[in-house]
Amino acid sequence: LTKLLIIDAIFYHLQSVSAYCTMGCMSPVSQSVANTLKRALLVWASILYFGNPVTNSGIVGIMMVVSGVFLYNHVRRIYQS
């Protein structure tokens, strides 16, 4: 149990450090969009790996997240040029 807690603490620390590094490279809005996409991908990974049931509202929610990320990137590219 102690070994698993140490491994968990190490991965949590690495995740925190990587989040701070990406904050320096991205705008706060881009960071928020990336974090939202990450959460949606984790939901899909849990569905595939653990076989969690998928509800209609869950599918709609994930589709909204993914389409929102693509729409944000599209609009950002338009306004950068």
Secondary structure, DSSP 8 states (H G I E B T S, - for coil): -HHHHHHHHHHHHHHHHHHHHHHHHS-HHHHHHHHHHHHHHHHHHHHHHH-----HHHHHHHHHHHHHHHHHHHHHHHHH-
